Amino acid sequence: MTGKRRLPSFKKTALELVQCPLCRGRAITKGVFYELPCERCNASGWVAASGEDLTLEELVTQLSLNLKGAMQSIEQLKKPQASGPGATYQGSNRRGAGGTNYTGD
């Protein structure tokens, strides 16, 4: 053997997606008489940030991974987070006797 062999990754990583420069994210292009689905982005409006076209199978996977990440961000922003001096009184810090809440009073 002359070098290391590269094996495929066992995990998919989310690629950065940008709007298709041909259709500008609209997923359709103007034809002579009517609008046509954009062939560069497979009528999705998204391409890889490197500018390369994605196969339909890879595009579906990347859109799903990006949607999942966006949904997690939205759920995290929905959760109210207490701040200030009253933040320590919210919930249990398990520092008291028997794992109860200890506030220091």
Biopython code that builds the backbone (N, CA, C, O; Angstrom):
import numpy as np
from Bio.PDB.StructureBuilder import StructureBuilder

atoms = [
    (1, "MET", "N", (0.842, -1.180, 0.000)),
    (1, "MET", "CA", (0.000, 0.000, 0.000)),
    (1, "MET", "C", (0.884, 1.240, 0.000)),
    (1, "MET", "O", (1.923, 1.283, 0.660)),
    (2, "THR", "N", (0.461, 2.220, -0.735)),
    (2, "THR", "CA", (1.266, 3.421, -0.844)),
    (2, "THR", "C", (0.773, 4.548, 0.047)),
    (2, "THR", "O", (1.527, 5.493, 0.279)),
    (3, "GLY", "N", (-0.420, 4.502, 0.547)),
    (3, "GLY", "CA", (-0.923, 5.596, 1.375)),
    (3, "GLY", "C", (-2.148, 5.174, 2.157)),
    (3, "GLY", "O", (-2.590, 4.027, 2.095)),
    (4, "LYS", "N", (-2.686, 6.132, 2.896)),
    (4, "LYS", "CA", (-3.877, 5.867, 3.690)),
    (4, "LYS", "C", (-5.101, 5.818, 2.786)),
    (4, "LYS", "O", (-5.205, 6.558, 1.808)),
    (5, "ARG", "N", (-6.015, 4.935, 3.134)),
    (5, "ARG", "CA", (-7.266, 4.854, 2.395)),
    (5, "ARG", "C", (-8.301, 5.722, 3.094)),
    (5, "ARG", "O", (-8.420, 5.715, 4.319)),
    (6, "ARG", "N", (-9.032, 6.453, 2.305)),
    (6, "ARG", "CA", (-10.098, 7.290, 2.844)),
    (6, "ARG", "C", (-11.399, 6.511, 2.833)),
    (6, "ARG", "O", (-11.871, 6.091, 1.776)),
    (7, "LEU", "N", (-11.972, 6.322, 3.998)),
    (7, "LEU", "CA", (-13.252, 5.641, 4.112)),
    (7, "LEU", "C", (-14.360, 6.677, 4.186)),
    (7, "LEU", "O", (-14.125, 7.793, 4.649)),
    (8, "PRO", "N", (-15.550, 6.337, 3.742)),
    (8, "PRO", "CA", (-16.650, 7.298, 3.846)),
    (8, "PRO", "C", (-17.004, 7.545, 5.311)),
    (8, "PRO", "O", (-16.853, 6.667, 6.161)),
    (9, "SER", "N", (-17.470, 8.739, 5.579)),
    (9, "SER", "CA", (-17.847, 9.113, 6.933)),
    (9, "SER", "C", (-19.118, 8.370, 7.343)),
    (9, "SER", "O", (-20.006, 8.142, 6.522)),
    (10, "PHE", "N", (-19.193, 8.000, 8.606)),
    (10, "PHE", "CA", (-20.374, 7.313, 9.106)),
    (10, "PHE", "C", (-21.478, 8.293, 9.497)),
    (10, "PHE", "O", (-22.622, 7.884, 9.700)),
    (11, "LYS", "N", (-21.151, 9.569, 9.602)),
    (11, "LYS", "CA", (-22.129, 10.582, 9.963)),
    (11, "LYS", "C", (-22.199, 11.634, 8.865)),
    (11, "LYS", "O", (-21.179, 12.020, 8.294)),
    (12, "LYS", "N", (-23.398, 12.086, 8.582)),
    (12, "LYS", "CA", (-23.585, 13.172, 7.630)),
    (12, "LYS", "C", (-23.404, 14.493, 8.362)),
    (12, "LYS", "O", (-23.912, 14.668, 9.469)),
    (13, "THR", "N", (-22.694, 15.406, 7.757)),
    (13, "THR", "CA", (-22.540, 16.735, 8.329)),
    (13, "THR", "C", (-23.337, 17.712, 7.477)),
    (13, "THR", "O", (-23.433, 17.558, 6.260)),
    (14, "ALA", "N", (-23.898, 18.702, 8.120)),
    (14, "ALA", "CA", (-24.700, 19.693, 7.419)),
    (14, "ALA", "C", (-23.778, 20.646, 6.674)),
    (14, "ALA", "O", (-22.863, 21.222, 7.262)),
    (15, "LEU", "N", (-24.020, 20.810, 5.383)),
    (15, "LEU", "CA", (-23.284, 21.759, 4.572)),
    (15, "LEU", "C", (-23.952, 23.120, 4.676)),
    (15, "LEU", "O", (-25.149, 23.219, 4.945)),
    (16, "GLU", "N", (-23.175, 24.155, 4.462)),
    (16, "GLU", "CA", (-23.766, 25.488, 4.420)),
    (16, "GLU", "C", (-24.428, 25.654, 3.060)),
    (16, "GLU", "O", (-23.794, 25.443, 2.026)),
    (17, "LEU", "N", (-25.679, 26.027, 3.061)),
    (17, "LEU", "CA", (-26.427, 26.210, 1.827)),
    (17, "LEU", "C", (-26.653, 27.693, 1.574)),
    (17, "LEU", "O", (-26.885, 28.466, 2.503)),
    (18, "VAL", "N", (-26.583, 28.076, 0.309)),
    (18, "VAL", "CA", (-26.841, 29.462, -0.101)),
    (18, "VAL", "C", (-27.883, 29.433, -1.205)),
    (18, "VAL", "O", (-28.144, 28.387, -1.798)),
    (19, "GLN", "N", (-28.473, 30.584, -1.477)),
    (19, "GLN", "CA", (-29.475, 30.655, -2.541)),
    (19, "GLN", "C", (-28.816, 30.405, -3.891)),
    (19, "GLN", "O", (-27.678, 30.810, -4.128)),
    (20, "CYS", "N", (-29.532, 29.747, -4.751)),
    (20, "CYS", "CA", (-29.042, 29.443, -6.091)),
    (20, "CYS", "C", (-28.820, 30.756, -6.853)),
    (20, "CYS", "O", (-29.722, 31.591, -6.919)),
    (21, "PRO", "N", (-27.627, 30.942, -7.428)),
    (21, "PRO", "CA", (-27.378, 32.193, -8.148)),
    (21, "PRO", "C", (-28.158, 32.293, -9.466)),
    (21, "PRO", "O", (-28.393, 33.397, -9.957)),
    (22, "LEU", "N", (-28.554, 31.171, -10.032)),
    (22, "LEU", "CA", (-29.262, 31.198, -11.310)),
    (22, "LEU", "C", (-30.706, 31.669, -11.137)),
    (22, "LEU", "O", (-31.174, 32.541, -11.868)),
    (23, "CYS", "N", (-31.404, 31.087, -10.167)),
    (23, "CYS", "CA", (-32.813, 31.451, -9.964)),
    (23, "CYS", "C", (-32.997, 32.399, -8.779)),
    (23, "CYS", "O", (-34.116, 32.836, -8.512)),
    (24, "ARG", "N", (-31.920, 32.720, -8.068)),
    (24, "ARG", "CA", (-31.933, 33.609, -6.897)),
    (24, "ARG", "C", (-32.885, 33.112, -5.811)),
    (24, "ARG", "O", (-33.575, 33.903, -5.168)),
    (25, "GLY", "N", (-32.915, 31.781, -5.614)),
    (25, "GLY", "CA", (-33.717, 31.194, -4.550)),
    (25, "GLY", "C", (-35.182, 31.024, -4.866)),
    (25, "GLY", "O", (-35.940, 30.590, -3.999)),
    (26, "ARG", "N", (-35.615, 31.345, -6.071)),
    (26, "ARG", "CA", (-37.034, 31.241, -6.425)),
    (26, "ARG", "C", (-37.425, 29.848, -6.884)),
    (26, "ARG", "O", (-38.615, 29.531, -6.899)),
    (27, "ALA", "N", (-36.466, 28.997, -7.263)),
    (27, "ALA", "CA", (-36.682, 27.630, -7.722)),
    (27, "ALA", "C", (-37.238, 27.538, -9.132)),
    (27, "ALA", "O", (-37.453, 26.435, -9.635)),
    (28, "ILE", "N", (-37.477, 28.672, -9.783)),
    (28, "ILE", "CA", (-37.949, 28.675, -11.168)),
    (28, "ILE", "C", (-37.141, 29.689, -11.963)),
    (28, "ILE", "O", (-36.633, 30.666, -11.412)),
    (29, "THR", "N", (-37.028, 29.444, -13.265)),
    (29, "THR", "CA", (-36.353, 30.385, -14.167)),
    (29, "THR", "C", (-37.328, 30.776, -15.264)),
    (29, "THR", "O", (-38.266, 30.038, -15.566)),
    (30, "LYS", "N", (-37.104, 31.924, -15.850)),
    (30, "LYS", "CA", (-37.976, 32.412, -16.915)),
    (30, "LYS", "C", (-37.630, 31.716, -18.216)),
    (30, "LYS", "O", (-36.480, 31.729, -18.654)),
    (31, "GLY", "N", (-38.619, 31.116, -18.823)),
    (31, "GLY", "CA", (-38.465, 30.564, -20.157)),
    (31, "GLY", "C", (-38.911, 31.597, -21.172)),
    (31, "GLY", "O", (-39.181, 32.742, -20.811)),
    (32, "VAL", "N", (-38.992, 31.219, -22.412)),
    (32, "VAL", "CA", (-39.444, 32.149, -23.444)),
    (32, "VAL", "C", (-40.916, 32.498, -23.229)),
    (32, "VAL", "O", (-41.302, 33.665, -23.284)),
    (33, "PHE", "N", (-41.727, 31.475, -22.985)),
    (33, "PHE", "CA", (-43.160, 31.710, -22.842)),
    (33, "PHE", "C", (-43.694, 31.446, -21.441)),
    (33, "PHE", "O", (-44.737, 31.984, -21.069)),
    (34, "TYR", "N", (-43.001, 30.633, -20.664)),
    (34, "TYR", "CA", (-43.497, 30.282, -19.335)),
    (34, "TYR", "C", (-42.309, 29.999, -18.413)),
    (34, "TYR", "O", (-41.161, 29.945, -18.855)),
    (35, "GLU", "N", (-42.604, 29.821, -17.136)),
    (35, "GLU", "CA", (-41.553, 29.589, -16.145)),
    (35, "GLU", "C", (-41.205, 28.104, -16.092)),
    (35, "GLU", "O", (-42.080, 27.243, -16.186)),
    (36, "LEU", "N", (-39.896, 27.816, -15.937)),
    (36, "LEU", "CA", (-39.398, 26.449, -15.889)),
    (36, "LEU", "C", (-38.750, 26.179, -14.545)),
    (36, "LEU", "O", (-38.224, 27.105, -13.927)),
    (37, "PRO", "N", (-38.771, 24.924, -14.065)),
    (37, "PRO", "CA", (-38.049, 24.596, -12.832)),
    (37, "PRO", "C", (-36.543, 24.789, -13.049)),
    (37, "PRO", "O", (-36.014, 24.430, -14.102)),
    (38, "CYS", "N", (-35.876, 25.339, -12.078)),
    (38, "CYS", "CA", (-34.432, 25.582, -12.176)),
    (38, "CYS", "C", (-33.699, 24.235, -12.174)),
    (38, "CYS", "O", (-33.891, 23.426, -11.267)),
    (39, "GLU", "N", (-32.877, 24.001, -13.166)),
    (39, "GLU", "CA", (-32.162, 22.735, -13.275)),
    (39, "GLU", "C", (-30.913, 22.702, -12.405)),
    (39, "GLU", "O", (-30.466, 21.627, -12.006)),
    (40, "ARG", "N", (-30.349, 23.856, -12.109)),
    (40, "ARG", "CA", (-29.107, 23.881, -11.332)),
    (40, "ARG", "C", (-29.344, 23.444, -9.889)),
    (40, "ARG", "O", (-28.546, 22.693, -9.327)),
    (41, "CYS", "N", (-30.425, 23.907, -9.296)),
    (41, "CYS", "CA", (-30.679, 23.608, -7.882)),
    (41, "CYS", "C", (-31.761, 22.544, -7.700)),
    (41, "CYS", "O", (-32.240, 22.348, -6.583)),
    (42, "ASN", "N", (-32.154, 21.860, -8.759)),
    (42, "ASN", "CA", (-33.221, 20.854, -8.712)),
    (42, "ASN", "C", (-34.527, 21.442, -8.198)),
    (42, "ASN", "O", (-35.263, 20.783, -7.463)),
    (43, "ALA", "N", (-34.811, 22.668, -8.579)),
    (43, "ALA", "CA", (-36.038, 23.386, -8.220)),
    (43, "ALA", "C", (-36.224, 23.515, -6.718)),
    (43, "ALA", "O", (-37.350, 23.470, -6.223)),
    (44, "SER", "N", (-35.116, 23.677, -5.985)),
    (44, "SER", "CA", (-35.209, 23.874, -4.536)),
    (44, "SER", "C", (-34.847, 25.302, -4.140)),
    (44, "SER", "O", (-35.300, 25.791, -3.105)),
    (45, "GLY", "N", (-34.038, 25.969, -4.950)),
    (45, "GLY", "CA", (-33.597, 27.321, -4.617)),
    (45, "GLY", "C", (-32.321, 27.351, -3.809)),
    (45, "GLY", "O", (-31.859, 28.433, -3.447)),
    (46, "TRP", "N", (-31.723, 26.185, -3.505)),
    (46, "TRP", "CA", (-30.534, 26.110, -2.661)),
    (46, "TRP", "C", (-29.419, 25.311, -3.339)),
    (46, "TRP", "O", (-29.674, 24.301, -3.996)),
    (47, "VAL", "N", (-28.181, 25.779, -3.168)),
    (47, "VAL", "CA", (-26.983, 25.063, -3.613)),
    (47, "VAL", "C", (-25.977, 25.123, -2.474)),
    (47, "VAL", "O", (-26.157, 25.880, -1.520)),
    (48, "ALA", "N", (-24.915, 24.325, -2.575)),
    (48, "ALA", "CA", (-23.871, 24.342, -1.546)),
    (48, "ALA", "C", (-23.156, 25.686, -1.586)),
    (48, "ALA", "O", (-23.104, 26.330, -2.634)),
    (49, "ALA", "N", (-22.603, 26.116, -0.448)),
    (49, "ALA", "CA", (-21.920, 27.402, -0.360)),
    (49, "ALA", "C", (-20.711, 27.454, -1.291)),
    (49, "ALA", "O", (-20.300, 28.535, -1.713)),
    (50, "SER", "N", (-20.144, 26.303, -1.610)),
    (50, "SER", "CA", (-19.005, 26.259, -2.534)),
    (50, "SER", "C", (-19.458, 26.492, -3.971)),
    (50, "SER", "O", (-18.615, 26.642, -4.856)),
    (51, "GLY", "N", (-20.758, 26.526, -4.227)),
    (51, "GLY", "CA", (-21.294, 26.768, -5.552)),
    (51, "GLY", "C", (-21.582, 25.506, -6.334)),
    (51, "GLY", "O", (-22.114, 25.572, -7.442)),
    (52, "GLU", "N", (-21.235, 24.345, -5.769)),
    (52, "GLU", "CA", (-21.461, 23.094, -6.476)),
    (52, "GLU", "C", (-22.917, 22.674, -6.406)),
    (52, "GLU", "O", (-23.609, 22.930, -5.421)),
    (53, "ASP", "N", (-23.364, 22.031, -7.462)),
    (53, "ASP", "CA", (-24.727, 21.498, -7.493)),
    (53, "ASP", "C", (-24.781, 20.234, -6.648)),
    (53, "ASP", "O", (-23.825, 19.460, -6.610)),
    (54, "LEU", "N", (-25.893, 20.034, -5.977)),
    (54, "LEU", "CA", (-26.082, 18.835, -5.162)),
    (54, "LEU", "C", (-27.024, 17.887, -5.880)),
    (54, "LEU", "O", (-27.962, 18.313, -6.553)),
    (55, "THR", "N", (-26.762, 16.593, -5.729)),
    (55, "THR", "CA", (-27.696, 15.621, -6.276)),
    (55, "THR", "C", (-29.004, 15.722, -5.506)),
    (55, "THR", "O", (-29.044, 16.267, -4.402)),
    (56, "LEU", "N", (-30.059, 15.203, -6.083)),
    (56, "LEU", "CA", (-31.368, 15.300, -5.441)),
    (56, "LEU", "C", (-31.374, 14.603, -4.086)),
    (56, "LEU", "O", (-31.961, 15.110, -3.130)),
    (57, "GLU", "N", (-30.727, 13.447, -3.996)),
    (57, "GLU", "CA", (-30.665, 12.707, -2.738)),
    (57, "GLU", "C", (-29.888, 13.490, -1.673)),
    (57, "GLU", "O", (-30.319, 13.573, -0.522)),
    (58, "GLU", "N", (-28.746, 14.061, -2.058)),
    (58, "GLU", "CA", (-27.940, 14.845, -1.116)),
    (58, "GLU", "C", (-28.658, 16.129, -0.722)),
    (58, "GLU", "O", (-28.560, 16.568, 0.423)),
    (59, "LEU", "N", (-29.378, 16.733, -1.662)),
    (59, "LEU", "CA", (-30.109, 17.964, -1.391)),
    (59, "LEU", "C", (-31.195, 17.741, -0.345)),
    (59, "LEU", "O", (-31.357, 18.555, 0.564)),
    (60, "VAL", "N", (-31.935, 16.652, -0.467)),
    (60, "VAL", "CA", (-32.989, 16.340, 0.506)),
    (60, "VAL", "C", (-32.377, 16.138, 1.887)),
    (60, "VAL", "O", (-32.918, 16.617, 2.883)),
    (61, "THR", "N", (-31.247, 15.428, 1.951)),
    (61, "THR", "CA", (-30.585, 15.186, 3.225)),
    (61, "THR", "C", (-30.110, 16.501, 3.846)),
    (61, "THR", "O", (-30.316, 16.731, 5.037)),
    (62, "GLN", "N", (-29.481, 17.361, 3.052)),
    (62, "GLN", "CA", (-28.967, 18.628, 3.571)),
    (62, "GLN", "C", (-30.093, 19.555, 4.018)),
    (62, "GLN", "O", (-29.973, 20.218, 5.048)),
    (63, "LEU", "N", (-31.182, 19.609, 3.261)),
    (63, "LEU", "CA", (-32.321, 20.435, 3.673)),
    (63, "LEU", "C", (-32.921, 19.925, 4.974)),
    (63, "LEU", "O", (-33.324, 20.716, 5.826)),
    (64, "SER", "N", (-32.983, 18.617, 5.130)),
    (64, "SER", "CA", (-33.513, 18.038, 6.359)),
    (64, "SER", "C", (-32.610, 18.366, 7.551)),
    (64, "SER", "O", (-33.106, 18.720, 8.621)),
    (65, "LEU", "N", (-31.295, 18.252, 7.376)),
    (65, "LEU", "CA", (-30.368, 18.562, 8.471)),
    (65, "LEU", "C", (-30.440, 20.037, 8.852)),
    (65, "LEU", "O", (-30.414, 20.375, 10.035)),
    (66, "ASN", "N", (-30.532, 20.915, 7.855)),
    (66, "ASN", "CA", (-30.628, 22.345, 8.149)),
    (66, "ASN", "C", (-31.957, 22.702, 8.804)),
    (66, "ASN", "O", (-31.998, 23.555, 9.691)),
    (67, "LEU", "N", (-33.045, 22.060, 8.380)),
    (67, "LEU", "CA", (-34.343, 22.300, 9.005)),
    (67, "LEU", "C", (-34.342, 21.830, 10.447)),
    (67, "LEU", "O", (-34.889, 22.499, 11.323)),
    (68, "LYS", "N", (-33.734, 20.689, 10.693)),
    (68, "LYS", "CA", (-33.657, 20.148, 12.058)),
    (68, "LYS", "C", (-32.889, 21.107, 12.973)),
    (68, "LYS", "O", (-33.299, 21.349, 14.108)),
    (69, "GLY", "N", (-31.781, 21.646, 12.477)),
    (69, "GLY", "CA", (-31.002, 22.607, 13.255)),
    (69, "GLY", "C", (-31.773, 23.888, 13.527)),
    (69, "GLY", "O", (-31.690, 24.453, 14.618)),
    (70, "ALA", "N", (-32.530, 24.348, 12.525)),
    (70, "ALA", "CA", (-33.333, 25.555, 12.701)),
    (70, "ALA", "C", (-34.457, 25.335, 13.708)),
    (70, "ALA", "O", (-34.756, 26.217, 14.512)),
    (71, "MET", "N", (-35.076, 24.161, 13.664)),
    (71, "MET", "CA", (-36.148, 23.861, 14.616)),
    (71, "MET", "C", (-35.611, 23.793, 16.042)),
    (71, "MET", "O", (-36.286, 24.237, 16.972)),
    (72, "GLN", "N", (-34.411, 23.246, 16.233)),
    (72, "GLN", "CA", (-33.804, 23.194, 17.559)),
    (72, "GLN", "C", (-33.503, 24.598, 18.066)),
    (72, "GLN", "O", (-33.686, 24.883, 19.250)),
    (73, "SER", "N", (-33.041, 25.476, 17.178)),
    (73, "SER", "CA", (-32.761, 26.855, 17.564)),
    (73, "SER", "C", (-34.040, 27.575, 17.975)),
    (73, "SER", "O", (-34.042, 28.334, 18.944)),
    (74, "ILE", "N", (-35.116, 27.344, 17.249)),
    (74, "ILE", "CA", (-36.399, 27.976, 17.569)),
    (74, "ILE", "C", (-36.898, 27.487, 18.919)),
    (74, "ILE", "O", (-37.353, 28.291, 19.733)),
    (75, "GLU", "N", (-36.823, 26.188, 19.172)),
    (75, "GLU", "CA", (-37.279, 25.642, 20.453)),
    (75, "GLU", "C", (-36.454, 26.187, 21.612)),
    (75, "GLU", "O", (-36.991, 26.441, 22.690)),
    (76, "GLN", "N", (-35.155, 26.366, 21.398)),
    (76, "GLN", "CA", (-34.291, 26.894, 22.446)),
    (76, "GLN", "C", (-34.632, 28.352, 22.738)),
    (76, "GLN", "O", (-34.575, 28.778, 23.892)),
    (77, "LEU", "N", (-34.985, 29.119, 21.711)),
    (77, "LEU", "CA", (-35.352, 30.521, 21.913)),
    (77, "LEU", "C", (-36.718, 30.668, 22.573)),
    (77, "LEU", "O", (-36.985, 31.678, 23.223)),
    (78, "LYS", "N", (-37.588, 29.666, 22.412)),
    (78, "LYS", "CA", (-38.916, 29.723, 23.030)),
    (78, "LYS", "C", (-38.865, 29.529, 24.533)),
    (78, "LYS", "O", (-39.739, 30.023, 25.245)),
    (79, "LYS", "N", (-37.863, 28.823, 25.032)),
    (79, "LYS", "CA", (-37.780, 28.544, 26.459)),
    (79, "LYS", "C", (-37.380, 29.814, 27.204)),
    (79, "LYS", "O", (-36.346, 30.412, 26.905)),
    (80, "PRO", "N", (-38.202, 30.229, 28.180)),
    (80, "PRO", "CA", (-37.836, 31.424, 28.944)),
    (80, "PRO", "C", (-36.669, 31.113, 29.886)),
    (80, "PRO", "O", (-36.650, 30.082, 30.559)),
    (81, "GLN", "N", (-35.720, 32.012, 29.915)),
    (81, "GLN", "CA", (-34.576, 31.840, 30.795)),
    (81, "GLN", "C", (-34.556, 32.986, 31.795)),
    (81, "GLN", "O", (-34.533, 34.158, 31.418)),
    (82, "ALA", "N", (-34.565, 32.633, 33.062)),
    (82, "ALA", "CA", (-34.544, 33.649, 34.116)),
    (82, "ALA", "C", (-33.148, 34.258, 34.208)),
    (82, "ALA", "O", (-32.141, 33.575, 34.022)),
    (83, "SER", "N", (-33.111, 35.542, 34.494)),
    (83, "SER", "CA", (-31.819, 36.210, 34.658)),
    (83, "SER", "C", (-31.917, 37.155, 35.851)),
    (83, "SER", "O", (-33.008, 37.510, 36.295)),
    (84, "GLY", "N", (-30.787, 37.542, 36.344)),
    (84, "GLY", "CA", (-30.739, 38.454, 37.484)),
    (84, "GLY", "C", (-30.721, 37.712, 38.801)),
    (84, "GLY", "O", (-30.491, 36.503, 38.833)),
    (85, "PRO", "N", (-30.960, 38.426, 39.887)),
    (85, "PRO", "CA", (-30.887, 37.798, 41.201)),
    (85, "PRO", "C", (-31.951, 36.739, 41.432)),
    (85, "PRO", "O", (-31.732, 35.822, 42.223)),
    (86, "GLY", "N", (-33.084, 36.834, 40.774)),
    (86, "GLY", "CA", (-34.157, 35.864, 40.969)),
    (86, "GLY", "C", (-33.917, 34.554, 40.244)),
    (86, "GLY", "O", (-34.665, 33.599, 40.447)),
    (87, "ALA", "N", (-32.897, 34.482, 39.407)),
    (87, "ALA", "CA", (-32.636, 33.274, 38.621)),
    (87, "ALA", "C", (-32.273, 32.088, 39.508)),
    (87, "ALA", "O", (-32.599, 30.949, 39.176)),
    (88, "THR", "N", (-31.604, 32.340, 40.629)),
    (88, "THR", "CA", (-31.203, 31.236, 41.508)),
    (88, "THR", "C", (-32.388, 30.653, 42.255)),
    (88, "THR", "O", (-32.299, 29.526, 42.741)),
    (89, "TYR", "N", (-33.499, 31.381, 42.366)),
    (89, "TYR", "CA", (-34.677, 30.895, 43.079)),
    (89, "TYR", "C", (-35.588, 30.063, 42.185)),
    (89, "TYR", "O", (-36.531, 29.444, 42.678)),
    (90, "GLN", "N", (-35.327, 30.035, 40.886)),
    (90, "GLN", "CA", (-36.140, 29.262, 39.948)),
    (90, "GLN", "C", (-35.613, 27.835, 39.876)),
    (90, "GLN", "O", (-34.431, 27.627, 39.602)),
    (91, "GLY", "N", (-36.459, 26.865, 40.116)),
    (91, "GLY", "CA", (-36.068, 25.467, 40.006)),
    (91, "GLY", "C", (-35.242, 24.998, 41.187)),
    (91, "GLY", "O", (-35.038, 25.732, 42.154)),
    (92, "SER", "N", (-34.778, 23.777, 41.094)),
    (92, "SER", "CA", (-34.020, 23.172, 42.170)),
    (92, "SER", "C", (-32.544, 23.137, 41.818)),
    (92, "SER", "O", (-32.179, 22.708, 40.724)),
    (93, "ASN", "N", (-31.687, 23.584, 42.736)),
    (93, "ASN", "CA", (-30.254, 23.498, 42.494)),
    (93, "ASN", "C", (-29.644, 22.284, 43.181)),
    (93, "ASN", "O", (-28.445, 22.038, 43.046)),
    (94, "ARG", "N", (-30.455, 21.517, 43.919)),
    (94, "ARG", "CA", (-30.074, 20.260, 44.572)),
    (94, "ARG", "C", (-28.858, 20.426, 45.492)),
    (94, "ARG", "O", (-28.027, 19.521, 45.574)),
    (95, "ARG", "N", (-28.742, 21.548, 46.174)),
    (95, "ARG", "CA", (-27.627, 21.775, 47.095)),
    (95, "ARG", "C", (-28.030, 21.651, 48.558)),
    (95, "ARG", "O", (-27.180, 21.688, 49.448)),
    (96, "GLY", "N", (-29.321, 21.504, 48.801)),
    (96, "GLY", "CA", (-29.786, 21.427, 50.178)),
    (96, "GLY", "C", (-29.771, 19.998, 50.696)),
    (96, "GLY", "O", (-29.351, 19.070, 50.005)),
    (97, "ALA", "N", (-30.242, 19.843, 51.933)),
    (97, "ALA", "CA", (-30.288, 18.520, 52.564)),
    (97, "ALA", "C", (-31.218, 17.609, 51.784)),
    (97, "ALA", "O", (-32.360, 17.975, 51.506)),
    (98, "GLY", "N", (-30.742, 16.434, 51.432)),
    (98, "GLY", "CA", (-31.548, 15.472, 50.699)),
    (98, "GLY", "C", (-31.803, 15.873, 49.260)),
    (98, "GLY", "O", (-32.751, 15.386, 48.645)),
    (99, "GLY", "N", (-30.976, 16.753, 48.709)),
    (99, "GLY", "CA", (-31.126, 17.167, 47.324)),
    (99, "GLY", "C", (-32.212, 18.215, 47.117)),
    (99, "GLY", "O", (-32.693, 18.390, 45.997)),
    (100, "THR", "N", (-32.604, 18.912, 48.176)),
    (100, "THR", "CA", (-33.609, 19.933, 48.052)),
    (100, "THR", "C", (-32.977, 21.236, 47.590)),
    (100, "THR", "O", (-31.755, 21.346, 47.499)),
    (101, "ASN", "N", (-33.821, 22.223, 47.298)),
    (101, "ASN", "CA", (-33.353, 23.512, 46.844)),
    (101, "ASN", "C", (-32.744, 24.301, 47.992)),
    (101, "ASN", "O", (-33.355, 24.399, 49.056)),
    (102, "TYR", "N", (-31.564, 24.863, 47.805)),
    (102, "TYR", "CA", (-30.905, 25.698, 48.815)),
    (102, "TYR", "C", (-30.737, 27.081, 48.243)),
    (102, "TYR", "O", (-30.099, 27.264, 47.206)),
    (103, "THR", "N", (-31.327, 28.085, 48.939)),
    (103, "THR", "CA", (-31.250, 29.459, 48.462)),
    (103, "THR", "C", (-30.275, 30.309, 49.248)),
    (103, "THR", "O", (-29.999, 31.440, 48.848)),
    (104, "GLY", "N", (-29.755, 29.818, 50.330)),
    (104, "GLY", "CA", (-28.790, 30.589, 51.126)),
    (104, "GLY", "C", (-29.400, 31.511, 52.130)),
    (104, "GLY", "O", (-28.683, 32.279, 52.771)),
    (105, "ASP", "N", (-30.714, 31.465, 52.297)),
    (105, "ASP", "CA", (-31.377, 32.345, 53.284)),
    (105, "ASP", "C", (-31.249, 31.798, 54.675)),
    (105, "ASP", "O", (-31.744, 32.405, 55.625)),
]
sb = StructureBuilder()
sb.init_structure("model")
sb.init_model(0)
sb.init_chain("A")
sb.init_seg("    ")
for serial, (resi, resn, name, xyz) in enumerate(atoms, 1):
    if name == "N":
        sb.init_residue(resn, " ", resi, " ")
    sb.init_atom(name, np.array(xyz, "f"), 0.0, 1.0, " ", f" {name:<3s}", serial, name[0])
structure = sb.get_structure()
